[in-house]
Amino acid sequence: MTRSMNRSMTTQLLVIDPQNDFCDLPTDWQPAHPLTGQPIAPALPVPGAHADMQRLAAFIRRHGQALEAITVTLDSHQRYDVAHPPFWRQGDGGEAAPFTTITAAQVRAGAFAPRDAAALPRVLAYLDALEAQGRYTLMVWPVHCEIGSWGHGVHADVLAACGAWQAQRQRAVHPVFKGTNPWTEHYSAIEAEVPYADDPATRLNTRLLQSLGAADRLVIAGEAGSHCVRATTEHIVQHLPRLQPGWRADRLVLLTDCMAPVAGFGAQQQDFLDALQAQGAQLARSDEIRL
C-alpha cells in the first residue's frame, strides 16, 4: 500500500552520512588507490548500506520535484581523533583495536592511555562528561571518513541523484559537517556528545534545527540507523519543540529501507525506531510514499 501525503505540505529530506566508508560497496565500486594500486575498501561498512543508498537515490529521483530542500550530513574526522585507534595504547603498550570500548575507570586503572601523555587530563575530563550523560561509552572505531579521503565522499548514486535534483530545482543541497573536533564523538548532526564552549561546531546547531523544523514533513534516511541516524533524530525530537513550540515528532518519516544498523547493533536500531513510532513518527519504506 502506498502512503500519500497532502500535496500542500512542504517536505524536506535529511540524509545522514551517506558516505563511502559506511557502505558495503561491491569491489567494482571500489577505486584503486593511486599509491598502491589496491582497491580502496570502505573503512566501516554497514551491512546493507549500499542497497539502502541505491533505494534512497531512486527515492530522490522519483520525488525530487516535491522535495523543498535536501540536507546531507557528513561525518568528518581526522586520523588523530579520540575515537580512532592511533590515539590510544593499551597499558602494555599494544594497540587499541577497533571496536574496543574504553571507560574512564579503565584509563585511571592504566588499562588504556592516550599515546600523548599530556592529553591524559583532557581525555579523563571528556570520558567523565560522556559517561555522565548515559548515552554512550567511548568506542574506538576504525579510522573512517577522514577529511579529504574517498571514504569521506558521498555514495556515487546518492551524489548523482542529489546533483540531478539541484539542476532540476535550481537550488543547492545543504551540507552539514560533523566530527571535525578530535576531542569529542559527534554521532548527531545536531550536537556533539560533549560540546565545548570554545568550538561552535560542537555546540547545539540551532540554525540547522530551525531549518529542518520549517518543513511540514521531514523525511530521514542514512547510515547508520543504530548510531548517527538515531542520535541525530533523537536530538531533533529533544530540541525542536523548545525552539518551535508546537512542533511534534509526527512530522517525521523514517525510511526504514534506506538505513541499516552497524553489525551487532540491530537491537539498538529497532529500539530507536519503536520509540520514535510511539512518539508519532511514521515508519515507511521508500516505495510506500507518494509525495
C-alpha positions in Angstrom: 0.0 0.0 0.0 1.3 3.4 -0.9 1.0 6.3 1.6 0.0 9.6 0.2 0.9 13.0 1.7 -1.0 16.2 1.3 0.5 18.0 -1.7 0.2 21.3 0.1 2.7 20.1 2.6 6.3 21.2 2.4 8.7 18.2 2.5 12.4 18.2 3.3 14.8 15.3 3.1 17.5 14.8 5.7 20.2 12.3 4.6 22.6 11.4 7.4 26.2 10.3 6.5 25.6 8.6 3.1 29.3 8.2 2.8 31.5 5.6 1.0 33.2 4.5 4.2 29.8 3.4 5.6 28.7 1.4 2.6 29.3 -2.2 1.9 30.3 -1.5 -1.7 31.0 -4.3 -4.2 34.6 -4.4 -5.5 33.6 -2.9 -8.8 32.5 0.3 -6.9 35.9 0.5 -5.1 38.5 2.6 -6.8 42.2 1.8 -7.0 44.5 3.6 -4.5 46.8 5.8 -6.6 49.8 4.9 -4.3 49.4 1.2 -4.0 47.1 0.2 -6.9 45.0 -1.8 -4.4 41.2 -1.3 -4.2 40.2 1.2 -1.5 37.8 -0.8 0.7 35.2 1.1 2.9 36.6 1.5 6.4 33.4 0.9 8.4 30.9 -0.8 6.0 27.4 -1.2 7.4 25.8 -4.4 6.0 23.1 -3.5 3.5 24.1 0.2 3.2 24.9 0.0 -0.5 21.4 -1.2 -1.3 20.0 1.4 1.1 21.7 4.2 -0.7 20.6 2.9 -4.1 17.0 2.9 -2.9 17.5 6.4 -1.5 18.8 7.6 -4.8 15.8 6.2 -6.5 13.6 7.9 -4.0 15.2 11.3 -4.7 14.8 10.8 -8.4 11.2 9.8 -8.1 10.2 12.6 -5.7 12.7 15.4 -6.4 10.0 17.9 -7.6 8.2 17.5 -4.2 11.4 18.0 -2.1 11.7 21.6 -1.0 15.2 21.0 0.5 17.8 18.3 0.9 20.2 18.4 3.8 23.2 16.0 3.7 25.3 15.4 6.9 28.9 14.3 6.5 30.9 12.5 9.2 34.2 14.4 9.0 37.2 13.2 11.0 40.9 13.4 11.1 43.2 10.4 11.8 44.1 11.9 15.1 40.8 11.5 17.0 39.7 10.3 20.4 37.6 7.6 18.8 40.4 6.3 16.4 43.0 3.6 17.2 46.1 5.8 16.6 45.0 8.0 19.6 45.3 5.1 22.1 47.6 2.5 23.5 47.0 -0.3 25.9 48.7 -0.4 29.3 51.2 -2.9 28.0 52.0 -0.7 25.0 49.9 -2.6 22.5 47.4 -1.0 20.1 43.8 -0.4 21.0 41.9 -2.4 18.4 38.9 -1.1 16.5 35.6 -1.7 18.3 37.2 -1.5 21.7 35.2 0.3 24.3 37.2 2.5 26.8 35.9 3.8 30.1 37.3 6.5 32.4 37.8 3.8 35.1 39.9 1.7 32.7 42.1 4.8 31.9 42.5 5.6 35.6 43.5 1.9 36.2 46.1 2.1 33.4 44.5 -0.4 31.0 44.4 2.3 28.3 46.1 5.6 27.9 46.4 8.3 25.2 49.6 8.0 23.3 50.3 11.6 24.0 50.7 11.5 27.8 49.9 15.3 28.0 46.4 14.6 26.8 45.5 12.4 29.8 43.7 15.1 31.9 41.7 16.3 28.9 40.8 12.7 28.0 39.6 11.9 31.5 37.5 15.0 31.7 35.9 14.0 28.4 35.2 10.4 29.4 33.7 11.6 32.7 31.4 14.0 30.9 30.5 11.5 28.3 29.6 8.7 30.8 27.7 11.1 33.0 25.2 11.6 30.1 24.5 7.9 30.0 24.1 7.8 26.2 27.4 6.2 25.0 30.6 4.7 26.2 33.6 5.7 24.1 34.0 3.4 21.1 37.3 3.1 19.2 36.2 2.9 15.6 38.4 2.1 12.6 39.8 5.3 11.1 36.9 6.4 8.9 35.5 9.4 6.9 38.9 11.0 7.0 38.6 14.5 5.7 39.6 14.7 2.0 39.6 10.9 1.5 37.5 8.8 -0.9 35.8 7.3 2.1 34.6 10.8 3.2 32.8 11.2 -0.1 29.1 10.6 -0.8 27.9 7.3 -2.3 28.0 7.8 -6.0 24.4 7.0 -6.7 23.2 9.4 -4.0 25.6 12.1 -5.2 24.3 11.8 -8.7 20.6 11.9 -7.6 21.3 15.0 -5.5 23.1 16.6 -8.4 20.1 16.0 -10.7 17.8 17.4 -8.0 19.9 20.6 -7.8 19.7 21.1 -11.6 16.0 20.3 -11.6 15.1 22.6 -8.6 17.8 25.2 -9.1 18.9 25.2 -5.5 21.8 23.7 -3.6 21.9 20.8 -1.2 22.7 21.9 2.3 25.8 20.2 3.6 26.4 19.8 7.3 29.9 18.7 8.6 30.2 17.0 11.9 33.1 15.4 13.8 35.9 17.8 13.0 36.8 18.3 16.6 39.2 15.4 17.6 38.3 15.6 21.3 34.7 14.6 21.2 32.5 12.0 19.5 29.9 13.5 17.2 27.3 11.0 16.2 24.5 13.6 16.0 24.5 16.3 13.4 22.7 18.5 16.0 25.3 18.5 18.7 28.5 16.7 19.7 28.3 14.1 22.5 30.3 16.5 24.7 30.1 20.1 23.4 32.9 22.5 24.0 32.3 26.2 24.7 35.4 27.2 22.6 34.2 25.3 19.5 30.9 26.3 18.0 30.9 23.3 15.7 30.4 21.0 18.7 27.5 23.0 20.2 23.8 22.9 19.5 23.2 23.7 15.8 20.1 25.8 16.2 20.3 27.1 12.6 20.0 23.5 11.3 17.2 22.7 13.8 15.2 25.7 12.7 15.7 24.9 9.0 14.5 21.3 9.5 11.7 22.5 11.7 10.3 24.6 8.9 9.2 21.5 7.0 5.7 20.2 7.4 7.2 16.7 6.8 10.8 15.8 7.4 11.9 12.5 5.7 15.0 10.9 7.2 17.4 8.4 5.8 21.1 7.5 6.1 23.7 5.5 7.9 23.8 4.0 10.4 20.4 3.6 11.9 21.9 2.4 15.2 24.2 5.4 15.6 24.2 8.6 13.6 20.7 8.4 12.3 19.5 7.5 15.8 21.5 10.2 17.6 20.5 13.0 15.1 16.8 12.1 15.2 16.7 11.8 18.9 18.3 15.3 19.2 15.8 16.7 16.7 12.9 15.4 18.8 14.5 16.6 22.0 15.4 20.1 21.0 13.0 21.3 18.2 9.9 21.6 20.5 11.8 24.1 22.6 12.8 26.2 19.6 9.5 25.8 17.8 6.6 25.3 20.3 4.0 23.1 18.8 6.5 21.0 16.7 5.9 17.3 17.2 7.5 14.1 16.2 4.6 13.2 13.9 6.2 15.4 11.3 8.9 12.8 10.9 9.0 10.0 8.3 11.9 7.5 8.7 12.7 5.5 5.6 13.3 2.1 7.1 14.7 0.6 3.9 17.2 3.4 3.5 19.1 2.8 6.8 20.7 -0.1 8.5 22.5 -0.8 11.8 26.2 -1.3 12.4 26.8 -5.1 12.6 25.9 -6.2 16.1 23.7 -3.2 16.9 20.4 -4.3 15.3 18.6 -4.1 18.7 19.7 -0.5 19.2 18.2 0.5 15.8 15.0 -1.4 16.5 14.6 0.2 19.9 15.1 3.6 18.3 12.5 3.0 15.6 10.0 1.7 18.1 10.5 4.7 20.4 10.0 7.2 17.5 6.9 5.4 16.3 5.5 5.6 19.8 6.0 9.3 19.7 4.1 9.7 16.5 6.8 9.4 13.8 5.9 7.4 10.6 8.0 4.4 9.6 7.8 3.6 5.9 9.6 2.0 3.0 10.8 4.4 0.3 8.5 2.8 -2.2 5.4 3.2 0.0 5.3 7.0 0.0 3.9 9.3 -2.7 4.7 13.0 -2.3 
